[in-house]
C-alpha cells in the first residue's frame, strides 16, 4: 500500500532543513498543527500525516486489531519514516502521540534524534503514588458515554478538553474534528488511548527530550508533566502560559518557540 496516500502525508518547509515529524492526538488530524507549521517550516522540513482512522487517511487501511494498541500507531509512524527515508528526526507528538513516539524511537533508534512531547500522559488513570488525573470509574464512564453517543460526547467533551472558555471557537474546532472521525474507529482509538499505560516505556528513552505542558490542563495535569520529566533522565520540562490540552491551537507561537528553541539547542 502507498504509505503517503494511506496516511495523507504532507511535507512542507526547507527540503534541506532538520526534519520535524508532527503527530496528532486522539480525535484530531494534521490540521491541528496548522498554526505552528509556518514558523516551524521557515528553517525545518516539516512532515505531517494522519493516523489510519483519522483525518484524510485511507479508511480502507483500518485494522481494528492493529489499532487496538499504541504499537499499531507506532507502526504508522515507522512506515512513514521508511517511505520518506527520514533520519535525524525530531518527533513532535501531541497527547497520546507522545507515547507513540516513545515506542517508535525504541523500535527504530537509528531514525530518531529527539522527542518533543506536547501535553503527554503515560497513563490517565490514578494509582497509588501516581496521579494521572482520572479515576478508573471516570475513564469507564467516559468510554461508556463515548461508545453510546459519540457525537453527543464530542460536543460535550471537546470544549472541556480544549479549555479556553473565553475563546469558544477553539472548542468548536475540536468538536468539529472529533465529529469528523468515524465513530467506530474513534471508539477503538479512545480505548487504546485512555486505557494505555506507557510508564515503563519511558525508561527506553535515550534521546534528548522536551516535555511541553500547559499551566492548566484537565487531561494532563501538572503532576503528569513532572512525572514524565523525572522518568526520562536529562529531559527538560517547559510550562507554557496556556490553558487546555491543545497549545498548538491555543498558544501556537509559544508552542512553536519551544520546539524551535529545543531543536536548535540540541543540535
C-alpha positions in Angstrom: 0.0 0.0 0.0 1.1 3.6 -0.7 2.0 4.9 2.7 1.9 8.5 1.6 -1.7 8.1 0.4 -2.7 5.8 3.3 -1.6 8.4 5.9 -2.2 11.5 3.8 1.4 12.5 4.2 2.3 16.2 3.7 5.8 17.7 3.5 6.5 21.4 3.7 9.3 23.8 4.5 13.0 23.6 3.7 13.9 20.5 1.8 17.4 20.6 3.4 16.3 21.5 6.9 16.2 19.4 10.0 13.3 17.1 10.0 10.3 17.6 12.3 7.7 14.9 12.2 4.4 16.1 13.7 1.9 13.6 15.1 -1.6 14.4 16.2 -3.6 13.1 19.1 -6.9 11.3 19.6 -9.8 12.7 17.6 -7.6 15.1 15.6 -5.6 15.2 12.4 -2.7 17.0 11.0 -4.8 20.2 10.5 -4.4 20.8 14.3 -0.8 21.8 13.6 -1.6 24.4 11.0 -0.9 27.4 13.3 2.6 26.3 14.2 3.7 25.0 10.8 4.5 28.4 9.2 7.1 29.2 12.0 8.5 25.6 12.0 8.7 25.5 8.2 11.0 28.5 7.9 14.1 26.5 8.9 12.9 22.9 9.0 11.5 20.2 6.8 8.1 19.6 8.4 6.4 16.2 7.8 2.7 15.8 8.8 0.4 12.8 8.5 -2.9 11.4 9.6 -3.1 8.1 11.5 -5.2 5.5 9.8 -8.7 6.2 11.1 -8.2 9.9 11.3 -8.4 12.9 9.0 -8.0 12.2 5.4 -6.2 8.8 5.8 -7.4 5.9 3.8 -10.2 4.2 5.7 -9.7 1.0 3.7 -6.5 0.6 5.7 -8.2 0.4 9.0 -7.5 -2.8 11.0 -9.2 -3.0 14.4 -6.6 -5.4 15.8 -3.7 -3.3 14.7 -5.1 -0.1 16.1 -6.2 -1.6 19.4 -2.7 -0.9 20.8 -0.3 2.0 20.6 2.1 -0.3 18.8 -0.2 -0.1 15.7 0.1 3.7 15.7 3.8 3.5 16.1 3.9 1.2 13.0 2.2 4.0 11.1 5.0 6.4 12.2 7.8 4.0 11.3 6.3 3.2 7.9 6.0 7.0 7.1 9.7 7.3 8.2 10.7 4.4 6.0 8.7 5.7 3.0 10.4 9.1 3.1 13.7 7.7 4.4 13.6 10.1 7.3 16.6 10.3 9.6 17.8 12.5 12.4 14.1 13.1 13.1 12.7 15.3 15.8 9.4 13.6 16.6 6.8 16.1 17.9 3.9 14.1 19.4 0.7 15.7 20.9 -1.1 14.0 23.8 -1.2 10.2 23.2 1.2 10.6 20.3 3.9 11.5 22.7 3.8 7.9 23.9 3.6 6.6 20.3 6.8 8.5 19.6 8.5 6.7 22.6 7.5 3.4 21.1 8.6 4.3 17.6 12.0 5.6 18.8 12.6 2.4 20.7 11.8 0.3 17.6 14.0 2.3 15.2 16.5 4.3 17.1 18.6 5.0 14.0 15.8 7.3 12.7 15.1 9.5 15.8 17.4 12.1 17.3 15.0 14.0 19.6 11.5 13.8 21.1 9.1 16.6 21.9 6.2 15.6 24.0 3.3 18.1 23.9 0.8 17.6 26.8 1.8 14.0 27.2 0.4 11.4 29.6 1.8 7.9 30.0 -1.3 6.8 32.0 -4.6 8.6 32.5 -5.8 6.6 35.5 -4.7 7.3 39.0 -2.9 4.7 41.0 -1.2 4.7 44.4 1.7 7.1 44.1 0.7 8.2 40.7 -1.8 10.9 39.6 -3.0 10.6 36.0 -6.0 12.9 36.5 -8.8 10.3 36.4 -10.1 7.5 38.5 -10.9 4.2 36.9 -14.6 5.0 37.2 -14.0 8.3 35.5 -12.5 6.6 32.5 -15.1 3.8 32.4 -17.8 6.5 32.4 -16.0 8.5 29.7 -15.7 5.4 27.4 -19.3 4.3 28.0 -20.6 7.8 27.1 -18.4 7.9 24.0 -19.5 4.5 22.8 -23.2 5.1 23.4 -23.3 8.5 21.8 -20.1 9.6 20.1 -21.4 12.8 18.6 -23.0 13.9 21.8 -19.8 13.0 23.7 -17.8 15.0 21.3 -20.0 18.1 21.6 -19.8 17.9 25.4 -16.2 17.0 25.9 -14.3 18.8 23.2 -14.7 22.3 24.8 -13.7 20.8 28.2 -10.5 19.3 26.7 -9.7 22.5 24.8 -10.3 24.8 27.8 -10.2 28.5 27.0 -13.9 29.1 27.6 -13.4 32.7 26.7 -12.4 31.5 23.2 -15.3 29.2 22.2 -14.2 29.0 18.6 -11.4 26.7 19.8 -13.7 24.3 21.4 -15.9 24.4 18.3 -13.0 23.5 16.1 -12.1 20.5 18.3 -15.7 19.4 18.3 -15.8 19.5 14.5 -12.5 17.5 14.4 -13.9 14.9 16.7 -17.2 14.7 14.8 -15.4 14.2 11.5 -13.8 11.0 12.8 -15.6 7.7 12.1 -17.3 6.8 15.4 -16.4 3.1 15.2 -12.7 3.9 14.6 -12.8 6.6 17.3 -14.1 4.2 19.8 -11.1 1.9 19.3 -8.6 4.8 19.4 -10.3 6.1 22.6 -9.9 2.8 24.3 -6.4 2.4 23.1 -5.6 5.9 24.4 -7.4 6.1 27.8 -6.6 2.6 28.9 -2.9 2.6 28.0 -0.1 2.5 30.5 3.2 3.6 29.0 5.1 4.4 32.2 7.5 1.5 31.8 8.2 2.6 28.1 9.6 5.9 29.3 12.6 4.1 30.6 13.6 3.2 27.0 14.1 6.9 26.0 17.7 7.7 25.4 17.4 10.7 23.1 17.2 14.4 24.2 13.6 15.0 25.2 11.5 18.1 25.7 8.2 17.9 27.7 5.8 20.7 27.0 2.8 21.2 29.3 0.2 23.9 29.9 -0.4 25.7 33.2 -3.9 24.2 33.3 -4.9 21.0 31.5 -7.7 18.8 32.6 -6.4 15.9 30.5 -2.8 16.0 31.6 -2.4 17.8 34.9 0.9 19.3 36.0 1.8 16.3 38.1 1.9 14.2 34.8 4.4 16.6 33.2 6.7 16.4 36.3 6.4 12.6 36.3 7.4 12.3 32.6 10.4 14.7 33.1 11.6 12.7 36.1 11.1 9.3 34.3 13.3 10.4 31.4 16.9 11.2 32.5 18.1 14.6 31.2 14.7 15.6 29.8 13.6 19.2 30.0 10.1 20.4 31.1 8.7 23.7 29.8 5.4 25.0 31.1 3.6 27.3 28.7 1.5 30.1 29.9 -1.5 28.5 28.3 -4.7 26.7 29.2 -6.2 23.5 27.8 -4.8 20.4 26.2 -4.1 21.7 22.7 -1.5 24.5 23.0 -0.7 24.2 19.3 -4.1 25.9 18.8 -4.5 28.0 21.9 -0.8 29.2 22.2 0.8 28.4 18.8 3.5 31.0 19.0 4.7 29.8 22.4 4.5 26.2 21.2 6.5 26.8 18.1 9.1 28.8 20.0 9.5 25.9 22.5 10.1 23.4 19.7 12.4 25.6 17.7 14.5 26.5 20.8 14.8 22.9 21.8 15.9 21.6 18.4 18.4 24.5 18.0 19.9 23.9 21.4 20.1 20.1 20.9 21.9 20.2 17.6 
